[in-house]
Amino acid sequence: MQIVTDQGMDLSKAQTAGISLNTVPLKITLEGKTYQGADSIDYVSFYKLLQQTESFPTTTQPSPGDFAEVYRKLAKKDPDILSIHISSGLSGTINSARLGAEMVPEANVTIVDTKTLSTSFGWQVQAAAKALQAGWPLADIIQLLTDIQQGTDTLFTLSDLKYLIHGGRISHIKALMGSLLNIKPVIGVSPVDGKYYSRAQEFTFKKAVHKIAELAVLKHGEGASLRVQIMHGNNPEGVEMLQEKLASYLNCTFEETLAVAPVLGAHTGPSVIGAGFAPLDLFLHPDLNLLNRELVVL
């Protein structure tokens, strides 16, 4: 069985080491130039370009034909394909995947809606790849992904709402009001429908960053052992604030901090800072090695 995914996912090089993934790119257009996601523009260059222009980027999901092309090629080697994708509540990518699969009858495609994005999406992809390597049957892999999906939270905040407003990912009126009032929202991804919902609102960016940690404590309890991965656009100060606050409340096993994939950052901008977090025991399968030895526990 082979894995297909998309660029709404974030994983570090260490997390993808030794596993095989087939990634269908999403397109980003900025100032009249189109990029094939991270394949043609690196994260640092993207955020620098974003900060230097007044233009807004747009993204285009893969077409059914894009998926069909990948499935057809892979089916020549192995017809069984596990296709894992960004939340259907935030992107039509998964619909393209389904239509693409219908165009390739020789492929046996199982499609998974992660109901999330970024690092939390990446954790599901990594787990599936490791489980395949360990010889897990498909039903057990799907159950593992469901457990991780239901147990993982994704929360983020940002100091500039204009990218969310332009991208239409949250209500234009609510976002505009928040911008005018200088309110900093804490936004979560619902595990039910995979859409964005406001989890809190603060009057300063620092308080919003701290609120992310407080919401993690509210759910899991102070001192809980969590797997945590922080992601940001170009906001190292926010990273430092969030990591310090999380570590002060919780027993955190931190994965490597990542820059948000450009196809996601196009809708959040450089100021975004957030984290995926889940109970550590969700990932303590002795035959999967889902946690890297280099991880830092604070």
C-alpha positions as MATLAB code, in Angstrom:
seq = 'MQIVTDQGMDLSKAQTAGISLNTVPLKITLEGKTYQGADSIDYVSFYKLLQQTESFPTTTQPSPGDFAEVYRKLAKKDPDILSIHISSGLSGTINSARLGAEMVPEANVTIVDTKTLSTSFGWQVQAAAKALQAGWPLADIIQLLTDIQQGTDTLFTLSDLKYLIHGGRISHIKALMGSLLNIKPVIGVSPVDGKYYSRAQEFTFKKAVHKIAELAVLKHGEGASLRVQIMHGNNPEGVEMLQEKLASYLNCTFEETLAVAPVLGAHTGPSVIGAGFAPLDLFLHPDLNLLNRELVVL';
ca = [
       0.000    0.000    0.000;
       1.202    3.487   -0.856;
       0.366    6.851    0.741;
      -0.790    9.971   -1.084;
      -1.156   13.291    0.718;
      -1.131   17.036    0.012;
       0.717   20.193    0.997;
      -1.735   21.239    3.685;
       0.454   19.104    5.952;
       3.518   20.072    7.976;
       6.175   17.573    9.061;
       9.872   18.033    9.748;
      12.585   16.198    7.826;
      13.213   14.069   10.904;
       9.544   13.076   11.036;
       9.498   11.998    7.388;
      12.866   10.251    7.456;
      12.600    6.673    6.271;
       8.971    6.841    5.155;
       7.605    7.039    1.637;
       5.011    9.689    0.752;
       3.522   10.871   -2.537;
       2.498   14.521   -2.244;
       0.084   16.246   -4.612;
       0.984   19.967   -4.647;
      -1.395   22.885   -4.220;
      -0.742   26.006   -6.278;
      -0.038   29.466   -4.875;
      -0.348   32.614   -6.972;
       1.236   35.836   -5.761;
       1.886   38.982   -7.801;
       0.986   37.183  -11.009;
       3.388   34.298  -10.474;
       2.207   30.766   -9.707;
       4.169   28.382   -7.502;
       3.660   24.660   -6.994;
       3.553   25.008   -3.230;
       6.794   24.307   -1.396;
       8.122   22.491   -4.464;
       8.930   25.790   -6.157;
       9.185   28.337   -3.315;
      10.756   27.670    0.051;
       9.068   28.738    3.257;
      11.511   31.518    4.153;
      11.304   33.085    0.686;
       7.511   32.887    0.697;
       7.068   34.765    3.957;
       9.665   37.369    3.002;
       7.827   37.946   -0.267;
       4.512   38.155    1.569;
       5.859   40.848    3.886;
       7.240   42.885    0.971;
       4.036   43.111   -1.062;
       0.583   44.601   -0.653;
      -0.877   41.835   -2.825;
      -2.763   38.885   -1.408;
      -1.836   35.333   -2.397;
      -4.430   32.903   -3.700;
      -4.312   29.111   -3.587;
      -5.691   26.499   -5.946;
      -6.444   22.958   -4.842;
      -5.309   20.006   -6.972;
      -7.735   19.018   -9.733;
      -9.280   15.544  -10.008;
      -6.974   15.054  -12.975;
      -3.942   15.797  -10.797;
      -4.997   13.067   -8.399;
      -5.890   10.659  -11.189;
      -2.428   11.073  -12.652;
      -0.782   10.198   -9.336;
      -3.135    7.287   -8.590;
      -2.672    5.858  -12.090;
       1.095    5.969  -11.807;
       1.131    4.378   -8.359;
      -1.401    1.687   -9.289;
       1.090    0.255  -11.777;
       3.234   -0.731   -8.812;
       0.573   -1.387   -6.159;
      -3.181   -0.757   -6.618;
      -3.784   -0.226   -2.880;
      -3.499    3.477   -2.000;
      -4.197    5.336    1.239;
      -4.946    8.987    0.411;
      -4.844   11.287    3.471;
      -5.870   14.923    3.138;
      -6.420   18.356    4.617;
      -9.768   18.972    6.308;
     -12.783   18.962    4.001;
     -14.100   21.831    6.128;
     -11.267   24.068    4.927;
     -10.510   22.858    1.414;
     -12.118   21.036   -1.493;
      -8.953   18.963   -1.959;
     -10.544   15.784   -0.660;
     -13.407   16.083   -3.164;
     -10.852   16.295   -5.956;
      -9.210   13.187   -4.551;
     -12.510   11.280   -4.601;
     -13.257   12.323   -8.169;
      -9.710   11.477   -9.195;
     -10.038    8.011   -7.683;
     -13.197    7.389   -9.718;
     -11.172    8.077  -12.850;
      -8.712    5.286  -12.032;
     -10.709    2.040  -11.615;
      -7.525   -0.014  -11.481;
      -6.596    1.682   -8.180;
      -8.101    0.732   -4.824;
      -8.072    4.115   -3.071;
      -9.019    4.621    0.584;
      -9.511    8.316    1.336;
      -9.099    9.796    4.822;
     -10.358   13.232    5.872;
      -8.023   14.348    8.669;
     -10.451   17.105    9.764;
      -7.410   19.259   10.447;
      -4.289   20.812    8.923;
      -0.593   21.589    9.411;
       1.264   19.588   12.062;
      -1.848   17.831   13.359;
      -2.514   16.625    9.806;
       1.124   15.610    9.515;
       0.938   13.446   12.631;
      -1.763   11.336   10.997;
       0.276   10.941    7.822;
       3.377    9.979    9.774;
       1.425    7.467   11.865;
      -0.103    5.849    8.772;
       3.284    5.509    7.082;
       4.907    4.012   10.179;
       1.994    1.605   10.695;
       2.230    0.446    7.088;
       5.927   -0.226    7.578;
       5.098   -2.229   10.706;
       2.624   -4.376    8.774;
      -0.586   -3.133   10.382;
      -3.806   -4.049    8.548;
      -5.727   -1.184    6.964;
      -8.598   -1.323    9.474;
      -6.187   -0.863   12.381;
      -4.448    2.015   10.604;
      -7.758    3.789   10.023;
      -8.625    3.354   13.706;
      -5.227    4.757   14.707;
      -5.783    7.820   12.521;
      -9.255    8.280   13.985;
      -7.847    8.126   17.528;
      -5.157   10.686   16.711;
      -7.636   12.934   14.907;
     -10.071   12.919   17.816;
      -7.366   13.375   20.428;
      -5.456   16.202   18.761;
      -6.205   19.906   19.028;
      -4.975   22.636   16.706;
      -5.059   26.195   18.021;
      -3.586   29.354   16.557;
      -3.690   33.108   16.803;
      -2.424   35.978   14.678;
      -1.890   39.679   15.076;
      -3.058   40.584   11.564;
      -6.458   39.339   10.390;
      -6.337   40.664    6.834;
      -5.247   37.350    5.285;
      -8.062   35.422    6.959;
     -10.518   38.088    5.865;
      -9.307   38.008    2.270;
      -9.258   34.225    2.128;
     -12.799   33.915    3.444;
     -11.800   31.248    5.955;
     -13.760   33.016    8.723;
     -16.776   35.272    8.613;
     -15.829   38.514    6.876;
     -17.982   40.638    9.184;
     -16.659   39.023   12.381;
     -13.097   39.251   11.149;
     -13.501   42.881   10.136;
     -14.987   43.765   13.516;
     -12.097   42.027   15.222;
      -9.636   43.948   13.098;
     -11.267   47.277   13.839;
     -11.417   46.555   17.563;
      -7.862   45.159   17.545;
      -9.095   41.891   19.008;
      -6.785   38.893   18.666;
      -8.766   35.675   18.190;
      -7.681   32.222   19.248;
      -8.929   29.916   16.511;
      -9.368   26.168   16.695;
     -10.177   23.481   14.156;
     -13.276   21.484   15.059;
     -12.746   17.697   15.167;
     -16.384   17.311   14.086;
     -16.530   19.254   10.814;
     -12.924   20.376   10.416;
     -13.832   24.069   10.221;
     -12.408   27.081   12.024;
     -14.119   28.252   15.188;
     -13.260   31.044   17.607;
     -12.131   29.578   20.925;
     -11.309   32.859   22.654;
     -10.673   36.544   22.039;
      -8.016   38.690   23.664;
      -7.053   42.348   23.410;
      -3.324   41.743   22.986;
      -1.328   39.289   20.917;
       0.652   38.129   23.968;
      -2.547   37.289   25.862;
      -3.850   35.399   22.826;
      -0.641   33.348   22.648;
      -0.882   32.574   26.352;
      -4.543   31.615   25.930;
      -3.495   28.755   23.613;
      -1.567   27.207   26.512;
      -4.393   27.899   28.947;
      -6.891   26.118   26.699;
      -4.578   23.099   26.525;
      -4.470   23.020   30.324;
      -8.245   23.445   30.544;
      -8.734   20.339   28.426;
      -5.961   18.082   29.687;
      -5.178   19.330   33.186;
      -2.061   20.985   34.566;
       1.013   18.780   34.326;
      -0.450   16.519   31.623;
       2.014   14.780   29.308;
       1.428   16.077   25.800;
       3.044   15.797   22.397;
       3.328   19.367   21.098;
       4.456   20.861   17.813;
       4.546   24.616   17.369;
       4.128   26.186   13.934;
       4.358   29.795   12.774;
       4.647   32.030    9.721;
       7.582   34.290   10.494;
       7.072   34.966   14.179;
      10.000   33.729   16.301;
       8.965   35.930   19.237;
       5.557   34.262   19.268;
       7.222   30.845   19.198;
       9.291   31.690   22.257;
       6.268   33.025   24.152;
       4.135   29.988   23.379;
       6.773   27.387   24.146;
       7.618   29.037   27.464;
       3.962   29.214   28.498;
       3.188   25.625   27.475;
       6.255   24.321   29.313;
       5.280   26.204   32.476;
       1.896   24.445   32.646;
       2.416   21.042   31.038;
       4.834   18.147   30.642;
       5.530   18.822   26.971;
       7.382   16.652   24.514;
       8.132   19.225   21.835;
       8.579   18.270   18.211;
      10.696   20.538   16.040;
       9.071   23.939   15.492;
       8.012   24.402   11.869;
       7.182   27.211    9.492;
       3.604   26.839    8.271;
       3.357   25.467    4.734;
       2.953   28.313    2.203;
      -0.446   27.049    1.017;
      -1.666   27.506    4.600;
       0.315   30.663    5.323;
      -1.297   32.281    2.303;
      -4.516   32.414    4.354;
      -2.990   33.365    7.715;
       0.015   35.552    6.938;
       3.422   35.887    8.611;
       2.106   36.696   12.110;
       0.409   33.342   12.709;
       1.525   31.267   15.688;
      -0.067   28.064   16.908;
       0.396   24.471   17.977;
      -0.897   20.967   17.599;
      -1.103   19.058   20.861;
      -2.385   15.689   22.024;
      -1.933   13.221   24.892;
       1.504   11.644   24.600;
       0.184    8.115   25.126;
      -1.647    8.284   21.778;
       1.756    7.902   20.127;
       3.453    5.372   22.395;
       3.125    2.360   20.112;
       6.364    0.393   20.566;
       6.441   -0.879   16.982;
       5.895    2.526   15.309;
       8.565    4.888   16.701;
       6.362    7.954   16.260;
       8.415   10.061   18.659;
      11.943   11.025   17.697;
      14.760   10.486   20.156;
      15.833   14.070   19.636;
      12.579   15.435   21.043;
      12.889   17.920   23.901;
      10.893   17.412   27.093;
      10.392   20.526   29.176;
];
